[in-house]
Amino acid sequence: MAAFSFVAASVFAGGLLTNTNQNAAFVRNFAQEGKIDLTSIYTNPAGGAFLTNGWHLSLNSQTAFQQRNIETTFPLFQYNYENRDQKHRFEGKATAPVVPSFTLSYNKDKWSLSAHFAVTGGGGKCEFDQGLGSFEAAYSGVIMQKMQTPGVFSALMTQSLIGQGVPAAQAEAMAATGQFKGYSINSFMKGRSYYFGMQVGGTYKFIDNLAGYVGLRGVYATCNYNGAVNPSIAYSLPAAGIENGIAALNNYGIELNCDQTGFGVTPIIGLDWKINEHWNVSGKYEAPTKISLKNKSEIDIASPEVQAQAAGILGQFEDGAKVREDVPALLALGLEYSPIEKVRIDAAYHQFFDKKSKKYADKQKLIDHNTHEFILGVEYDICKLVTISGSWETTRYGLSDAFMNDLSFSLSNNMVGGGVRINATERFSIDLGYMCTFYNDREVTTQTAVGPKKDLYSRKNHTFGIGFNLDL
């Protein structure tokens, strides 16, 4: 039976459960790890030690739009009377209209205290109005098997006619002339996933050009998964004068509504070495975040037969159950080089330790290697008022074919972004940025009893950001 293990994966940059873009400054320049700036406190918290004395505040919002599309090819799709092509397209739309974040820092000589709030994982909603290929493929197999079982089709037709007021004996005789013509699936799937993170910590300058950071991030996860599958069949009953009848298979439907909540804590350490006026290097390590999501679910399965078949798959949504969905550890390294005062060249590297991140049913064992990201960026001060920037990032996931499915998939990609910082006054600036992600399509073939099932995964993403930075 169809699985409902859909995950509204991040519409932002980063690993499988981590958003690395926390503000508009990132959207216009992804390589924030080596920078010393209020807006870089999330990516380079130790660098906050080198800000000027006093209070610093940054308020940001991002808007993201994403399409998650799957083309599924399956032999039994030819029996779908609404679309008899073996290739069906399923389109998902993910939106995050407002994703807020803020950063606050107070500096006093060698010490600095900071706080940061953002959506550190998940980050949006995704909806498949026509369900998913895995839903239809599973149900088409069940329906075709049932319709080929002696007596099942005639029994369904007899029951349908009796429901229309036809006497039982007459209904049975009329049903004997019936013919199965195909199936249809009415289904949908919606997912919402937000991991809110509140980070607090402090930095200390050991010497004038070397600082360290220690902090904690509390992560509150809230998710919702809502979906339904309602199959029907098309038939003809010549004895009843019916050529294109439709009968709902009420005993085969599934409805799910599941809320999940959980909390975890992330220890964080960092270092920043301000070598001289031209070079700055940094490093940050985030320990893994253990999160057990607790379910509050309503699952409606009409048929005991379907209930038995779906029990193992829907176990992760069982009411009251706890599901592990840890956020992986992260190692981030950054470098900034300023050949002249007006130009800054930035580079960064991320490794997400996905293979050590515990997931439901030990799904992390299906990951071939950890996620790696390489980032380059550049900034140029046109004048005191305006800074322009541009950047590039590549993300390489290590997901096996067995890990991939249309319910939850991630694709390696390249991302470009750019924007401006407007220095309105000496104490107030505005960041404006835009980024676009180019995903690598991926096809996965799964062998089944009726032939190969092929899934072609593709995604599109656009994100806009605006931020307001103030030295109080």
N, C-alpha and C positions, 0 to 999 in steps of 0.2 A: 504494500500500500504506500501511498505518497507520504513522504516525510515532511514535517512542518518545521524542520530545524533551520529556518531562514534566519540569517543575521544581517541587520542593516549595517553593512560594513562602512568604514569611514569614507566620507566624501572629500576628505582632505589628504594631505601628504603624511607619510609616515609608515609605520609597520602595521601588522594585522590588527592591533587594538590600540594604537598610539597615534595621536595627532601631533605632529611636530610644528605645524603652523598655528601659532597662538595669537597672532596680531597682524595688523596691516604692514608693519615693517618687514615681517617675513614674506608676505605676499609679493612685495616689491624686490626683496633680496633674500633668497632662501638660506644663504650662507651666513647665519647669525652667530655661530658658535665662537668665532674669534673676535667678535666685536665687543667694545666697551660702550654700553648705552643702556638707558633704562629699559628700552624695548627688547633688550637681549638678556634680561635677567632670567627668563625661563631657559634659554638655550645655553647661556654662559653666566650662571648665577655668581660665580666667584668674581667675574669682572665688575659686578656692582660695587665692589669695594673702592674702585677708582673714580666713582662719580663724585661730584662736588658735595660739600657739606649741605645738609638740609633735606627737605622733603621733595620727592619726585613722584609724579602720578601719570599713568598712561591708561586711557580708556579706548577700547577698540570694539569693532563689530565686523563680521564677515558674512557674506551671502554666497552660497554655493548651489550650483545646479549640476546634476549628474544624470546620465542615462546608463542603465545597465541592461544590455540586450543579449539575448541568447537565441540562436537558431538551432533548433533541435530536429534532427532527421531520424525517423524511426519507421520501420515497415508498417506497423499497425495504424499509423496515422492516416493511411489511405482509406480506412473505414470510418473516418470522421465525416458525417454527412454534411457538415457545414464547411469543411475544407479538406478535400480528398487528396491534397498534395502530401507526400511523405515528409516534406520540410515545413515546419511551422515556426513562426517567429514570435517570441515572447519579449515584450518591452517593459522595463521597469524604470520609474522616474523617482529619483531621490532629490529632495529639496531640503535646504537649511537656510531659510530666509534671514534669520537673525541669529548669529552665534557670537555672544558677547564675551569679553575678557577684560580684566584690569590688572595692572601691576602697580604696586606701591612700595616705595623704598625710603628709608631714612638713613642718612650718612652722618657720622660724627668721627672725624679724624680717621683712626685705623679701623673703626667698626662700621658695619652696615647691617641693618635689619630690613628684610623685604617680605612681601606677600604677593602671591599671584593666584588669580582665579581664572579658569577657562574650561572649555569642554576638551578634556585631554584624551578622550577616546570616543568611538562611535561618531556621533555628530550629525545625525539627520534621520530622515524617514525615507523609506523606499516602498513603492507600491506597484504590484503587478496586477493590473486590472483583469487579465485573462489567465491568471495562474501561471504555472511554470511547466516546462516540458516534462520534468520528472513526475509531476502530478498526472499529466495526461498519459504518459507512457505506462505508468503503473496501472492506472485504471483501464486503459484500453486492453491491456493483457488480461485483467480480471474479467472484463465484460465479454471479450471474445471467447474466453474459456468457458464462461457460464452459458453463453448463447449456443455453444457447440455441445453442451451437456444435454443428453436426451431428456425431454420433458420440461426443461427449465423455461424455454421460450414460450411454449404453449401454456404453461401454468401462469406466466406473467400476463399473457394476453387474455386468458380466461378471467383472471382477477380484475384486469382493467375493464373488461366488458361488463362484468357483474357490477362493478362500481358505477357503470353508466346505466344500470337498471335492466340489463339483459338477464333473463332467467339462466340459472346455472347450466342446465343441460344444453340449452341453445348456445350459450357462450362458449362452452367446451367444444361444440361442433364447429362453430365459426373460427375458433382459435386454431383448430387443426389445419385450416387453409392458410394460416399466416406465414409471413416471410420476414426474417430479420434483414434490415437494410443498412444498418450502421449505428454509430453511437455519437454522443456529444457530451462535452464536459463543460459545465458552468462552474468556474472556480475563480478565486482571487486570493491574493496574499499581500498583507501589509506588515511592515516591520518598522520599529522605532527603537533606536539605541543611543543613549547618552551616558557618557562617563564624565561626571563633573569632578574637577580636581581643584582643591584648595591647598596651595603650597606656601609654607612659611619657613624661614631660615635666616641664618646670619653669616656674614663674612668677616674675615680679619686679615689685615695686612701684616704678614710676618716680617717683611722688610718693605722698603718703598715700592718695589716693583713685583712682589710676589704675594698673592692672596689665596686664601682657602675658604671653602663654603661647606656648611653642613645644614641640611634641612630635611623636612618631611612633607609629603603630600598626602592628604586624605582624599580618597577616590570613592565617590558615591555613584553607583551604576543603577540606572533605571531603564528597562526595556519593555516593549510590548510586542506581541506577535498575534495577529488576528487573521484567520483564513478559513476558507470553506471550499469543499469540493462536492458538487451535486451532479451526478451523471444521469443521462437519459439515453433512450434508444429510439431509433426510427424503425417503423414496421409497416407492412401492408397486410390487410385482411380482406381479400377479394369477396368472401362470403358476406362481409359486412359493408362492402362498398367503400372501404378505406384503402387509399393508395399511399398516403404519406402521413401516417399517424405518429405521434410522439408520446412516449410514456416515460415518466420520471422513475428512476430506480431509487426510490426513497430509502430502501434498506442498505444502500451502499454509500450514503453521504457521510461526510465528516465536517464538524465545525469546531474551531479552536479559538479561544481567547485567553492568552496567558500574559500576566504581568510578572516581571522579574526584577528584584532589587537586591543589591549587595553593597558591601563596603570593604575597602582595603586601604592599607598604608604603604607608601613608597618611601624608603630612606634614600637620600640623595647626597652625594659628595661632589665637590668640584675644586679645580685649581685654575688659576690664571697667572701667567707670567708675562708681564709687560716689559719685554726685553729692552726696548728703546722706543724712540719716537716713530720708528719705521715698522717694527715687528711686534706682534702680540700672538701668543699661543694659549690654548686652554684645553681642558679636558673635563668631562662630566660622566659620572656613572650613576644610573638609577637602578636600584635593586628590583627584583621581580615583585609584583604586587599580587598577593594571594586574594582572590575574590571568589566567594561562593554565592551564586545567585539563587535566591529563594523564590519558588514559584507560587503564584496564586492563580489557579487555572480553572477554566470551564471547558471540558471536552465532551462533545456530544457525538457519539457514534451509534447509529440506529441498530445496526446488525451485530449480533454476537460474533458472527463469523468474521466480519471486518474488524471488530474489536480485538479478536485473537490475533489476526494478521498484523495489526498496527501497534500492538502492545509494546513490542521491543523498540519500534521506531519513535513512538510518541512518549517513551519513558522519560525523556529529558524535560518534558513539559507536564509531568504528573503533578497534581496539586499537592503543595507542601514539600516537594522534593527540593534538594539543593544541588545546583549544577556548577561545577568548577569552570571558570573562564578567566584565568589569570592574565594579567598584563605582563608582557615579557620584560626582562631586564634590558637596559639600553646603555651602550657605550657611545659617547659623542666626543669627537675631537675637532678642534677648530684652529684656523690660522688666518691672520690678517696681515697684509703687507701694504704699506703706504709709501710708494716711491717718491711722491711729492705730497705736499700738504693737502691738495685738492682731490687726490685720487686714492681710493682704497680697493685693494684686490683681496677677495675673501675665498676661503676654501674650507670644506668641512667633510667629515665622514661619520656615518652612523652604522652601528651594528645592533640589530634587535635579536635577542637570544630566544627565538621562537621555539626551537627544539626542546628547550628546558621549561617552557611555559605550559603548565598543566591545563588540559582542556577536557571537555566531556568525552567519555569513552576513549580517553588517551589519543585523541585525534592528532596531537602533536607528533606522534610517532610516524605519521604519514608525511612529515615535512623532510625534504632531502637536505636542506641547509638553511642557515639563518638568513634573515633579510639584510642586505647591504645597500647603503645609499652613498653616493658621491655627489658633491655639490660645489659649484663655482659661482661667484658673484662679483660684481664690480659696482662702485659708486663714484660719481664725479660731481663735485660742487661747482655748478655753473657760475654761481655768485653766492653772496651771503644769504640770499633769499631762497634759492632753489637748489636742491640736490636731486639728481636723476640716478636711477639704478636699474640693473638688469641681472638675471641669474638663470642658471640651468641646474637641474637635478635629475639624476637617474636612480631608479629604485629597482632592485633585482630580488624578487622573491624566490624561495627555494621550495615551492609547493609541488608535490608529486601529482600525477594524474588522479590517483586515488583520493587525494585531498580535495580536488576540485569537484564542484557540482553546482548546478544552477541555483541551489538554495543559498550558497555562500561561496563567493569566489573573489580572488584578488589577481590582478594582472600586473606584471612588470611594466614599467612605463618610463617615459621621459617627460619632464615638466619644464616649462619656461615661464618666466614672470618678469614684471617690471613695474616701475612707478616713480613717484616723486615724493620728496619731503619738502614741504613749504615751511620755512623758518619765519613765521609771521612776526615774532619778536624774539628777543634774546631768551625769553623764558617759555615761549609757546610755539609748538610746531604741529604740523598736520601731515600724516602719512596717507598716501593714496596708492593702491596697488591692484594689479590684475594678474592672474595666472591661469594657464591652460595646461591640461595634462593630455599627453598622447600615449594611449595604452597599446600594448602589443596584443593583438587578437590571438586567441589560443583555441585550438580544437582538441577535444578529448573524445576518444572512441571507447565505448564500453560494449563488450560482447554480451548478448542476451540469447535466450532460447529461441527467439523468433528472428534473430539477425542483429547486426550491429546498430547501436544507438550512438549517434554523433552529436556532440554539442559544441557549437562555435560561440565563444564568449567574447564580448566586446564592451567597451565603456567609453564615455565621454565626460569631461568635467571642465567647468568654468567657475572661478572664484573671484569675488571682488572684496576688497578690504578698505576700511577707513579707520584711522586712529588719531587721537588727540593727546599730545604729550605736554606736560606742564611741570616746570620747576617752581615749587611753591616758596 
